[in-house]
Amino acid sequence: MPIKLDQVKSDSKKLAALIKFMQGEHNDENIMFVCDKGNPEALYAKYIKKGTAKEVNLPAAVANPLHALASVKNWKGMEPGIKVAKDNIVKLINSDIMPRFEKSPAWKAFGG
């Protein structure tokens, strides 16, 4: 059974290895977004706003409502959408990144 992000997040050494792996693949913005506990305004500005350095790749159906809320500065109303966005990125990590991480020397060093 493939490893999942939840299995790695609870172990700081495994999480650090995953972050380093993702940095090497130039997709560490995904794990940074999922782990970031910032408020909706800060999360939007850092990870969702178009053109930001650490913009995550969200489907239009998830991103567009967040852009609309940001345009009227409705940060509180953005909380459910941020959760949906994080859930979407966790699914991406689990389906796309974790299988590669599981095959990597970094994971194998943990006996995986």
LINNORFEN-V86342 format. One line per field, one symbol per residue. ss: DSSP state (2 for helix, 1 for strand, 0 for the rest). phi: phi as a letter, one per 30 degrees, with the letter a starting at -180 (. if undefined). A space follows every 10 residues. Layout:
ss->???
phi->???
This chain:
ss->0000222220 0222222222 2222000222 2222200002 2222222200 0000000002 2222222222 2000022222 2222222222 2222222222 2220222200 00
phi->.ddbeedced cddddddddd edddcibddd ddddddcdde ddddddbcee idecddccde dcdedddddd dchcdddded dddddddddd ddeddcdddd ddddeddddc id
